[in-house]
């Protein structure tokens, strides 16, 4: 099964995930790109890199650990084969911050309310 990574865009055309990735140093962005390629290319993705978050509205977490830092990208599946990434952040605690999950859920609803066009 082939998956495609897409970045959520706001109604004004901004892409929060692209902006987040652009803010990172080269090596961090390279590692994130590598993890995203695993998500696109592997039929079975190790949960070390990608897993569904419990008690959410279908929100998944891309997990990137690099240089002692933990990065996360949140998103959701759309039309079976698309993974739409909504937001990214550096994780500083064990639990994924509730406000990041809520932001991802709001962006998912916004995306679907606007017709879910890829």
N, CA, C and O atoms as a MOPAC input file, in Angstrom:
PM7 MOZYME 1SCF
protein

 N      0.85100 1    -1.19800 1     0.00000 1
 C      0.00000 1     0.00000 1     0.00000 1
 C      0.88600 1     1.24800 1     0.00000 1
 O      1.74700 1     1.42700 1     0.86200 1
 N      0.65600 1     2.06400 1    -0.95100 1
 C      1.43900 1     3.29500 1    -1.05700 1
 C      0.71000 1     4.43100 1    -0.34100 1
 O     -0.48000 1     4.65500 1    -0.56500 1
 N      1.42500 1     5.13700 1     0.51200 1
 C      0.86500 1     6.30600 1     1.19200 1
 C      1.52700 1     7.54900 1     0.64800 1
 O      2.64900 1     7.50000 1     0.14500 1
 N      0.83100 1     8.65800 1     0.75000 1
 C      1.40700 1     9.94900 1     0.37000 1
 C      1.27200 1    10.91200 1     1.53400 1
 O      0.21000 1    11.02100 1     2.14700 1
 N      2.35400 1    11.60500 1     1.83000 1
 C      2.34900 1    12.63100 1     2.87300 1
 C      1.90900 1    13.94900 1     2.23400 1
 O      2.43600 1    14.36100 1     1.20100 1
 N      0.94700 1    14.59200 1     2.86100 1
 C      0.49600 1    15.91700 1     2.43200 1
 C      0.53700 1    16.82800 1     3.64800 1
 O      0.40400 1    16.37300 1     4.78400 1
 N      0.72200 1    18.11100 1     3.40000 1
 C      0.72600 1    19.08200 1     4.49100 1
 C     -0.57300 1    19.86500 1     4.47300 1
 O     -0.99700 1    20.37200 1     3.43500 1
 N     -1.19400 1    19.95500 1     5.63500 1
 C     -2.40100 1    20.77300 1     5.80500 1
 C     -2.08100 1    22.21600 1     5.44500 1
 O     -1.02100 1    22.74300 1     5.78300 1
 N     -3.01600 1    22.83100 1     4.75700 1
 C     -2.89300 1    24.26200 1     4.44900 1
 C     -4.09000 1    25.00200 1     5.04600 1
 O     -5.22500 1    24.53100 1     4.98500 1
 N     -3.80600 1    26.16900 1     5.62300 1
 C     -4.88300 1    26.99100 1     6.17300 1
 C     -5.70600 1    27.56100 1     5.02500 1
 O     -5.31600 1    27.45000 1     3.86300 1
 N     -6.82800 1    28.16100 1     5.34300 1
 C     -7.68200 1    28.75400 1     4.31000 1
 C     -6.94000 1    29.83500 1     3.53000 1
 O     -7.24900 1    30.08900 1     2.36600 1
 N     -5.95100 1    30.47700 1     4.17800 1
 C     -5.16700 1    31.51900 1     3.50100 1
 C     -3.98000 1    30.94700 1     2.72700 1
 O     -3.23600 1    31.69500 1     2.09200 1
 N     -3.79900 1    29.61500 1     2.77700 1
 C     -2.74900 1    28.97700 1     1.99100 1
 C     -1.44600 1    28.71500 1     2.72300 1
 O     -0.50000 1    28.19500 1     2.13100 1
 N     -1.37900 1    29.06800 1     4.00500 1
 C     -0.16300 1    28.79600 1     4.78200 1
 C     -0.08300 1    27.30600 1     5.12900 1
 O     -1.10600 1    26.64000 1     5.28700 1
 N      1.12800 1    26.80200 1     5.24300 1
 C      1.34800 1    25.41300 1     5.62600 1
 C      2.14300 1    25.37400 1     6.92900 1
 O      3.36800 1    25.50000 1     6.91200 1
 N      1.45000 1    25.20000 1     8.06300 1
 C      2.13700 1    25.21800 1     9.36500 1
 C      3.25900 1    24.18900 1     9.48400 1
 O      4.28100 1    24.46900 1    10.11100 1
 N      3.09100 1    23.01200 1     8.90000 1
 C      4.12800 1    21.98100 1     9.01500 1
 C      5.34900 1    22.37000 1     8.18800 1
 O      6.47900 1    22.21800 1     8.65200 1
 N      5.14000 1    22.86600 1     6.97600 1
 C      6.28300 1    23.32200 1     6.16900 1
 C      7.03300 1    24.44100 1     6.88600 1
 O      8.26400 1    24.46100 1     6.89700 1
 N      6.29200 1    25.36900 1     7.48300 1
 C      6.92600 1    26.46000 1     8.21800 1
 C      7.73200 1    25.92000 1     9.40100 1
 O      8.82800 1    26.40200 1     9.68300 1
 N      7.18300 1    24.91900 1    10.08800 1
 C      7.88900 1    24.30900 1    11.21500 1
 C      9.17000 1    23.62800 1    10.72400 1
 O     10.23600 1    23.81100 1    11.31400 1
 N      9.06800 1    22.84700 1     9.64900 1
 C     10.24400 1    22.15200 1     9.11300 1
 C     11.30600 1    23.14300 1     8.64500 1
 O     12.50000 1    22.91500 1     8.84000 1
 N     10.87500 1    24.23400 1     8.03400 1
 C     11.81800 1    25.26500 1     7.57500 1
 C     12.55800 1    25.92200 1     8.73600 1
 O     13.65800 1    26.44400 1     8.55800 1
 N     11.95500 1    25.89600 1     9.92600 1
 C     12.57700 1    26.53000 1    11.09200 1
 C     13.66000 1    25.65200 1    11.72400 1
 O     14.43000 1    26.12700 1    12.55800 1
 N     13.72300 1    24.37700 1    11.33200 1
 C     14.68100 1    23.44800 1    11.93200 1
 C     16.01500 1    23.47800 1    11.19400 1
 O     16.07800 1    23.82400 1    10.01400 1
 N     17.06600 1    23.11300 1    11.89800 1
 C     18.39100 1    23.02700 1    11.29400 1
 C     18.42000 1    21.84600 1    10.31700 1
 O     17.62400 1    20.91500 1    10.43800 1
 N     19.32500 1    21.88900 1     9.36600 1
 C     19.41400 1    20.91500 1     8.28500 1
 C     19.34400 1    19.45600 1     8.68700 1
 O     18.55500 1    18.69600 1     8.12400 1
 N     20.16700 1    19.04700 1     9.66300 1
 C     20.21400 1    17.63400 1    10.03200 1
 C     18.90300 1    17.15800 1    10.65200 1
 O     18.50200 1    16.01400 1    10.43900 1
 N     18.23200 1    18.01800 1    11.41600 1
 C     16.94200 1    17.64400 1    12.00000 1
 C     15.91700 1    17.44400 1    10.88600 1
 O     15.17900 1    16.45900 1    10.87800 1
 N     15.88000 1    18.38300 1     9.95400 1
 C     14.93400 1    18.29400 1     8.84300 1
 C     15.21800 1    17.05100 1     7.99900 1
 O     14.28500 1    16.40800 1     7.51900 1
 N     16.49600 1    16.70700 1     7.81000 1
 C     16.85200 1    15.50000 1     7.05200 1
 C     16.30300 1    14.25500 1     7.72500 1
 O     15.75600 1    13.37800 1     7.05600 1
 N     16.44100 1    14.16700 1     9.03500 1
 C     15.95300 1    12.98400 1     9.76500 1
 C     14.42900 1    12.90600 1     9.65800 1
 O     13.87400 1    11.82200 1     9.48000 1
 N     13.75500 1    14.04900 1     9.76600 1
 C     12.29800 1    14.05600 1     9.64700 1
 C     11.89000 1    13.59600 1     8.24800 1
 O     10.95600 1    12.80700 1     8.10500 1
 N     12.57800 1    14.08000 1     7.22200 1
 C     12.29100 1    13.67300 1     5.85200 1
 C     12.48600 1    12.16900 1     5.69300 1
 O     11.70000 1    11.50900 1     5.01300 1
 N     13.52400 1    11.62600 1     6.31500 1
 C     13.79300 1    10.18400 1     6.26300 1
 C     12.64300 1     9.39800 1     6.89900 1
 O     12.18700 1     8.40200 1     6.33700 1
 N     12.17400 1     9.84600 1     8.07000 1
 C     11.05400 1     9.16300 1     8.73500 1
 C      9.78600 1     9.25900 1     7.87200 1
 O      9.04300 1     8.28300 1     7.76300 1
 N      9.53600 1    10.41100 1     7.26700 1
 C      8.35300 1    10.55300 1     6.40500 1
 C      8.45000 1     9.60800 1     5.20600 1
 O      7.42900 1     9.09300 1     4.75100 1
 N      9.65000 1     9.37200 1     4.69000 1
 C      9.78900 1     8.43800 1     3.56700 1
 C      9.47600 1     7.00700 1     4.00700 1
 O      8.93200 1     6.23200 1     3.22100 1
 N      9.80800 1     6.64200 1     5.24700 1
 C      9.44200 1     5.32000 1     5.77900 1
 C      7.92200 1     5.18600 1     5.81300 1
 O      7.37800 1     4.14900 1     5.43300 1
 N      7.23900 1     6.23400 1     6.26800 1
 C      5.77900 1     6.20600 1     6.35300 1
 C      5.16500 1     6.03400 1     4.96300 1
 O      4.17100 1     5.32400 1     4.80400 1
 N      5.75400 1     6.68200 1     3.96100 1
 C      5.22500 1     6.56500 1     2.60200 1
 C      5.52800 1     5.20200 1     1.97100 1
 O      4.69700 1     4.67200 1     1.23400 1
 N      6.67800 1     4.64000 1     2.24200 1
 C      7.14500 1     3.49100 1     1.46900 1
 C      6.92200 1     2.13300 1     2.11500 1
 O      6.77800 1     1.15000 1     1.38800 1
 N      6.88500 1     2.02200 1     3.43200 1
 C      6.77300 1     0.72100 1     4.08200 1
 C      5.30200 1     0.33700 1     4.27300 1
 O      4.48100 1     1.16400 1     4.67100 1
 N      4.98100 1    -0.94000 1     3.98000 1
 C      3.61900 1    -1.41800 1     4.21000 1
 C      3.30200 1    -1.42100 1     5.70000 1
 O      2.22900 1    -0.98700 1     6.12000 1
 N      4.24000 1    -1.91200 1     6.48600 1
 C      4.06400 1    -1.94200 1     7.94700 1
 C      5.09100 1    -0.97500 1     8.53500 1
 O      6.29900 1    -1.14800 1     8.37400 1
 N      4.57900 1     0.04100 1     9.21400 1
 C      5.45600 1     1.07600 1     9.77100 1
 C      5.71000 1     0.76300 1    11.24700 1
 O      4.75800 1     0.59300 1    12.00900 1
 N      6.96300 1     0.68600 1    11.65600 1
 C      7.24500 1     0.46400 1    13.07700 1
 C      6.62500 1     1.57600 1    13.93600 1
 O      6.69900 1     2.75300 1    13.58200 1
 N      6.01700 1     1.19900 1    15.05800 1
 C      5.38600 1     2.19300 1    15.93800 1
 C      6.41600 1     3.15400 1    16.51400 1
 O      6.05800 1     4.20700 1    17.04300 1
 N      7.68300 1     2.80000 1    16.41600 1
 C      8.74500 1     3.72900 1    16.82600 1
 C      8.64000 1     5.02500 1    16.02300 1
 O      9.01300 1     6.09000 1    16.51300 1
 N      8.13000 1     4.93700 1    14.78400 1
 C      8.05800 1     6.09600 1    13.90100 1
 C      6.65300 1     6.65700 1    13.68200 1
 O      6.50200 1     7.82800 1    13.33000 1
 N      5.62800 1     5.83200 1    13.88700 1
 C      4.27500 1     6.27500 1    13.51300 1
 C      3.25000 1     5.46600 1    14.28400 1
 O      3.26000 1     4.23600 1    14.23900 1
 N      2.35900 1     6.16100 1    14.99700 1
 C      1.30600 1     5.41100 1    15.70200 1
 C      0.08800 1     6.29200 1    15.91200 1
 O      0.17400 1     7.52000 1    15.94100 1
 N     -1.05500 1     5.61900 1    16.05800 1
 C     -2.31000 1     6.30700 1    16.34300 1
 C     -2.31000 1     6.69600 1    17.81000 1
 O     -1.93100 1     5.90400 1    18.67300 1
 N     -2.73900 1     7.92500 1    18.08800 1
 C     -2.84000 1     8.37100 1    19.48000 1
 C     -4.19200 1     7.94200 1    20.04300 1
 O     -5.23300 1     8.13300 1    19.41500 1
 N     -4.15400 1     7.36700 1    21.22000 1
 C     -5.38900 1     6.91900 1    21.87400 1
 C     -6.24500 1     8.11400 1    22.28700 1
 O     -5.73800 1     9.20100 1    22.56500 1
 N     -7.55000 1     7.88100 1    22.31900 1
 C     -8.52000 1     8.88500 1    22.76800 1
 C     -8.45700 1    10.17500 1    21.94700 1
 O     -8.59700 1    11.27300 1    22.48600 1
 N     -8.24500 1    10.02500 1    20.64100 1
 C     -8.26000 1    11.17700 1    19.75000 1
 C     -9.22500 1    10.88700 1    18.60500 1
 O     -9.70100 1     9.76300 1    18.44700 1
 N     -9.50300 1    11.91000 1    17.81800 1
 C    -10.38000 1    11.76400 1    16.64900 1
 C     -9.54100 1    11.31600 1    15.45100 1
 O     -9.46500 1    12.02100 1    14.44500 1
 N     -8.90800 1    10.13200 1    15.56400 1
 C     -8.12800 1     9.59000 1    14.46200 1
 C     -6.83400 1    10.33000 1    14.19100 1
 O     -6.41500 1    10.45100 1    13.04000 1
 N     -6.19500 1    10.82800 1    15.24500 1
 C     -4.94100 1    11.56000 1    15.08800 1
 C     -3.76500 1    10.59200 1    15.23700 1
 O     -3.72700 1     9.76900 1    16.15200 1
 N     -2.81500 1    10.71300 1    14.32300 1
 C     -1.59900 1     9.90000 1    14.33000 1
 C     -0.40700 1    10.78500 1    14.63500 1
 O     -0.42700 1    11.99700 1    14.41800 1
 N      0.63800 1    10.13800 1    15.14600 1
 C      1.84300 1    10.85300 1    15.54500 1
 C      3.04100 1    10.27300 1    14.79400 1
 O      3.31500 1     9.07600 1    14.88100 1
 N      3.75200 1    11.13100 1    14.05500 1
 C      5.04300 1    10.77200 1    13.46300 1
 C      6.07500 1    11.06600 1    14.53300 1
 O      6.10600 1    12.15800 1    15.10000 1
 N      6.91800 1    10.08400 1    14.80300 1
 C      7.84300 1    10.19700 1    15.91700 1
 C      9.28300 1    10.26500 1    15.39500 1
 O      9.74000 1     9.36300 1    14.69300 1
 N      9.97800 1    11.32800 1    15.74000 1
 C     11.35200 1    11.51700 1    15.29100 1
 C     12.21800 1    11.84100 1    16.50700 1
 O     11.99700 1    12.84100 1    17.19100 1
 N     13.19900 1    10.98900 1    16.76600 1
 C     14.15200 1    11.22700 1    17.85000 1
 C     15.50800 1    11.47200 1    17.20400 1
 O     15.97000 1    10.68000 1    16.38200 1
 N     16.14000 1    12.58000 1    17.58700 1
 C     17.41400 1    12.92400 1    16.95400 1
 C     18.22500 1    13.81300 1    17.87700 1
 O     17.73100 1    14.82500 1    18.37400 1
 N     19.45700 1    13.43200 1    18.10000 1
 C     20.37000 1    14.25600 1    18.88900 1
 C     19.86300 1    14.57500 1    20.28100 1
 O     20.08200 1    15.67600 1    20.78700 1
 N     19.18100 1    13.61400 1    20.90700 1
 C     18.64700 1    13.83200 1    22.24500 1
 C     17.36300 1    14.63600 1    22.28200 1
 O     16.82400 1    14.89200 1    23.35900 1
 N     16.86500 1    15.03900 1    21.11900 1
 C     15.60300 1    15.77900 1    21.04300 1
 C     14.51600 1    14.89500 1    20.43700 1
 O     14.79300 1    13.98600 1    19.65500 1
 N     13.29200 1    15.18200 1    20.81400 1
 C     12.15200 1    14.42800 1    20.32600 1
 C     11.23000 1    15.36400 1    19.57100 1
 O     10.72100 1    16.33800 1    20.12600 1
 N     11.02200 1    15.05800 1    18.30000 1
 C     10.14700 1    15.86700 1    17.44500 1
 C      8.91300 1    15.05500 1    17.11300 1
 O      8.97600 1    13.83400 1    16.97500 1
 N      7.79200 1    15.74400 1    16.98600 1
 C      6.54300 1    15.07900 1    16.62900 1
 C      5.83000 1    15.88600 1    15.56100 1
 O      5.82800 1    17.11700 1    15.57700 1
 N      5.22200 1    15.15600 1    14.62900 1
 C      4.31200 1    15.73800 1    13.64900 1
 C      2.99700 1    15.00700 1    13.82500 1
 O      2.97200 1    13.77700 1    13.87500 1
 N      1.90700 1    15.74900 1    13.91800 1
 C      0.59600 1    15.13100 1    14.07100 1
 C     -0.18000 1    15.25800 1    12.77500 1
 O      0.02900 1    16.18900 1    11.99700 1
 N     -1.07700 1    14.31300 1    12.55500 1
 C     -1.90100 1    14.35300 1    11.35900 1
 C     -2.94300 1    13.24800 1    11.36700 1
 O     -3.21700 1    12.64000 1    12.40200 1
 N     -3.51900 1    12.99500 1    10.19700 1
 C     -4.61200 1    12.03300 1    10.08800 1
 C     -4.60500 1    11.41800 1     8.69300 1
 O     -4.02100 1    11.95900 1     7.75400 1
 N     -5.28200 1    10.25600 1     8.58600 1
 C     -5.44000 1     9.61800 1     7.28300 1
 C     -6.63200 1    10.23800 1     6.56600 1
 O     -7.63900 1    10.58100 1     7.18500 1
 N     -6.50100 1    10.37500 1     5.25600 1
 C     -7.58500 1    10.90500 1     4.42200 1
 C     -7.66700 1    10.04800 1     3.16000 1
 O     -6.65400 1     9.79500 1     2.50700 1
 N     -8.86700 1     9.60900 1     2.82400 1
 C     -9.10200 1     8.79400 1     1.62900 1
 C     -8.20100 1     7.55200 1     1.59900 1
 O     -7.78700 1     7.09800 1     0.53300 1
 N     -7.91400 1     7.02300 1     2.76300 1
 C     -7.17400 1     5.76800 1     2.84900 1
 C     -5.67700 1     5.84100 1     2.65600 1
 O     -4.93900 1     5.20900 1     3.41100 1
 N     -5.19800 1     6.58600 1     1.67500 1
 C     -3.76700 1     6.53500 1     1.37700 1
 C     -3.01400 1     7.84000 1     1.63400 1
 O     -1.79400 1     7.88700 1     1.48200 1
 N     -3.71600 1     8.88100 1     2.01600 1
 C     -3.05000 1    10.15500 1     2.30100 1
 C     -2.88300 1    10.32600 1     3.80800 1
 O     -3.79000 1    10.03300 1     4.58600 1
 N     -1.71600 1    10.80100 1     4.19700 1
 C     -1.48300 1    11.20600 1     5.58300 1
 C     -1.32600 1    12.71700 1     5.53300 1
 O     -0.35300 1    13.23600 1     4.98500 1
 N     -2.30000 1    13.41800 1     6.11300 1
 C     -2.28600 1    14.88300 1     6.10800 1
 C     -1.70500 1    15.34200 1     7.44400 1
 O     -2.30700 1    15.14100 1     8.49900 1
 N     -0.52600 1    15.96100 1     7.38100 1
 C      0.14100 1    16.43100 1     8.59600 1
 C     -0.31900 1    17.84600 1     8.91700 1
 O     -0.33600 1    18.72000 1     8.05000 1
 N     -0.69300 1    18.05900 1    10.18100 1
 C     -1.32200 1    19.32100 1    10.57900 1
 C     -0.42200 1    20.23400 1    11.40600 1
 O     -0.52900 1    21.45500 1    11.29800 1
 N      0.46100 1    19.67100 1    12.22600 1
 C      1.29600 1    20.49900 1    13.09300 1
 C      2.51400 1    19.71100 1    13.56500 1
 O      2.51800 1    18.48100 1    13.58700 1
 N      3.54800 1    20.46600 1    13.94300 1
 C      4.77200 1    19.86500 1    14.42900 1
 C      5.26900 1    20.60600 1    15.65800 1
 O      5.00100 1    21.79300 1    15.84100 1
 N      5.99700 1    19.88100 1    16.49500 1
 C      6.51200 1    20.48800 1    17.72400 1
 C      7.62200 1    19.62900 1    18.28700 1
 O      7.77600 1    18.46700 1    17.91400 1
 N      8.40200 1    20.21700 1    19.19700 1
 C      9.42200 1    19.48200 1    19.92500 1
 C      8.79000 1    19.00700 1    21.22400 1
 O      8.24800 1    19.79800 1    21.99600 1
 N      8.86700 1    17.72600 1    21.44400 1
 C      8.22000 1    17.13600 1    22.61600 1
 C      9.16600 1    17.22200 1    23.81100 1
 O     10.32200 1    16.80400 1    23.74400 1
 N      8.64400 1    17.77400 1    24.90400 1
 C      9.48400 1    17.96900 1    26.08700 1
 C      9.03800 1    17.11700 1    27.27600 1
 O      9.73600 1    17.04700 1    28.28800 1
 N      7.87200 1    16.46600 1    27.15400 1
 C      7.35700 1    15.63400 1    28.24600 1
 C      6.98100 1    14.26100 1    27.70200 1
 O      6.96500 1    14.05200 1    26.48900 1
 N      6.68100 1    13.32900 1    28.59600 1
 C      6.29000 1    11.98500 1    28.18000 1
 C      5.00600 1    11.98700 1    27.35800 1
 O      4.91200 1    11.31900 1    26.32800 1
 N      4.02500 1    12.74400 1    27.82700 1
 C      2.73200 1    12.76900 1    27.14700 1
 C      2.73400 1    13.80900 1    26.03500 1
 O      3.35700 1    14.86600 1    26.13900 1
 N      2.00700 1    13.46700 1    24.95600 1
 C      1.83600 1    14.44500 1    23.88300 1
 C      0.94500 1    15.56300 1    24.42000 1
 O     -0.13800 1    15.28800 1    24.93700 1
 N      1.38400 1    16.82600 1    24.30600 1
 C      0.60000 1    17.93500 1    24.85900 1
 C     -0.83300 1    17.97300 1    24.30900 1
 O     -1.06000 1    17.88200 1    23.10200 1
 N     -1.77900 1    18.10800 1    25.22800 1
 C     -3.19500 1    18.13900 1    24.87100 1
 C     -3.49800 1    19.24200 1    23.86500 1
 O     -4.30000 1    19.05200 1    22.95100 1
 N     -2.85000 1    20.40400 1    24.03600 1
 C     -3.13500 1    21.51400 1    23.12200 1
 C     -2.67400 1    21.20700 1    21.69600 1
 O     -3.28100 1    21.68700 1    20.73900 1
 N     -1.60800 1    20.41400 1    21.53900 1
 C     -1.15100 1    20.02200 1    20.19500 1
 C     -2.14500 1    19.05100 1    19.55600 1
 O     -2.43100 1    19.14700 1    18.36300 1
 N     -2.66700 1    18.12000 1    20.35000 1
 C     -3.67500 1    17.17700 1    19.84700 1
 C     -4.93400 1    17.94100 1    19.44400 1
 O     -5.49600 1    17.69200 1    18.37700 1
 N     -5.37800 1    18.86800 1    20.29200 1
 C     -6.58400 1    19.65700 1    19.98100 1
 C     -6.37900 1    20.50500 1    18.72800 1
 O     -7.30400 1    20.65700 1    17.92900 1
 N     -5.18100 1    21.05700 1    18.54600 1
 C     -4.87700 1    21.83100 1    17.34800 1
 C     -4.98600 1    20.94200 1    16.10700 1
 O     -5.56000 1    21.34800 1    15.09700 1
 N     -4.44100 1    19.74600 1    16.18700 1
 C     -4.51100 1    18.81300 1    15.06800 1
 C     -5.96100 1    18.44200 1    14.75800 1
 O     -6.35400 1    18.37800 1    13.59300 1
 N     -6.75000 1    18.19900 1    15.79900 1
 C     -8.17200 1    17.86300 1    15.59700 1
 C     -8.93600 1    19.02500 1    14.97000 1
 O     -9.78800 1    18.80500 1    14.11000 1
 N     -8.64400 1    20.26400 1    15.38800 1
 C     -9.30000 1    21.44100 1    14.78700 1
 C     -8.92600 1    21.58000 1    13.31200 1
 O     -9.77800 1    21.86900 1    12.47100 1
 N     -7.65300 1    21.37300 1    13.01200 1
 C     -7.21000 1    21.49000 1    11.61900 1
 C     -7.79100 1    20.36200 1    10.76800 1
 O     -8.11400 1    20.57100 1     9.59800 1
 N     -7.92400 1    19.17500 1    11.34400 1
 C     -8.56400 1    18.07100 1    10.61600 1
 C     -9.99900 1    18.44600 1    10.27400 1
 O    -10.43400 1    18.27000 1     9.13600 1
 N    -10.73600 1    18.96300 1    11.25700 1
 C    -12.13500 1    19.36600 1    11.03200 1
 C    -12.20000 1    20.46100 1     9.97400 1
 O    -13.05000 1    20.41000 1     9.08500 1
 N    -11.31100 1    21.45000 1    10.05700 1
 C    -11.26900 1    22.53100 1     9.07200 1
 C    -11.01700 1    21.97400 1     7.67300 1
 O    -11.69000 1    22.35900 1     6.71700 1
 N    -10.05500 1    21.07800 1     7.55700 1
 C     -9.70700 1    20.45500 1     6.27900 1
 C    -10.91800 1    19.73800 1     5.68800 1
 O    -11.23700 1    19.91100 1     4.51200 1
 N    -11.58400 1    18.93500 1     6.50800 1
 C    -12.73800 1    18.17200 1     6.02600 1
 C    -13.92700 1    19.08100 1     5.73500 1
 O    -14.65400 1    18.86000 1     4.76700 1
 N    -14.13100 1    20.10900 1     6.57000 1
 C    -15.23000 1    21.07100 1     6.33200 1
 C    -15.05600 1    21.80700 1     5.00600 1
 O    -16.03800 1    22.19800 1     4.37400 1
 N    -13.80400 1    21.99500 1     4.58800 1
 C    -13.53900 1    22.68500 1     3.32500 1
 C    -13.48500 1    21.72600 1     2.14100 1
 O    -13.05100 1    22.09700 1     1.05100 1
 N    -13.92300 1    20.50800 1     2.36100 1
 C    -14.02400 1    19.55600 1     1.25700 1
 C    -12.88400 1    18.55200 1     1.16000 1
 O    -12.91700 1    17.66000 1     0.31300 1
 N    -11.89400 1    18.68500 1     2.00100 1
 C    -10.80200 1    17.70600 1     2.02100 1
 C    -10.05800 1    17.57400 1     0.72000 1
 O     -9.67800 1    16.46700 1     0.33800 1
 N     -9.83900 1    18.67000 1     0.03100 1
 C     -9.14400 1    18.60200 1    -1.25500 1
 C     -7.64900 1    18.48100 1    -1.05400 1
 O     -7.04200 1    19.24300 1    -0.30100 1
 N     -7.07300 1    17.52400 1    -1.72800 1
 C     -5.62800 1    17.26900 1    -1.62900 1
 C     -4.91700 1    18.12700 1    -2.65700 1
 O     -3.69100 1    18.08000 1    -2.75900 1

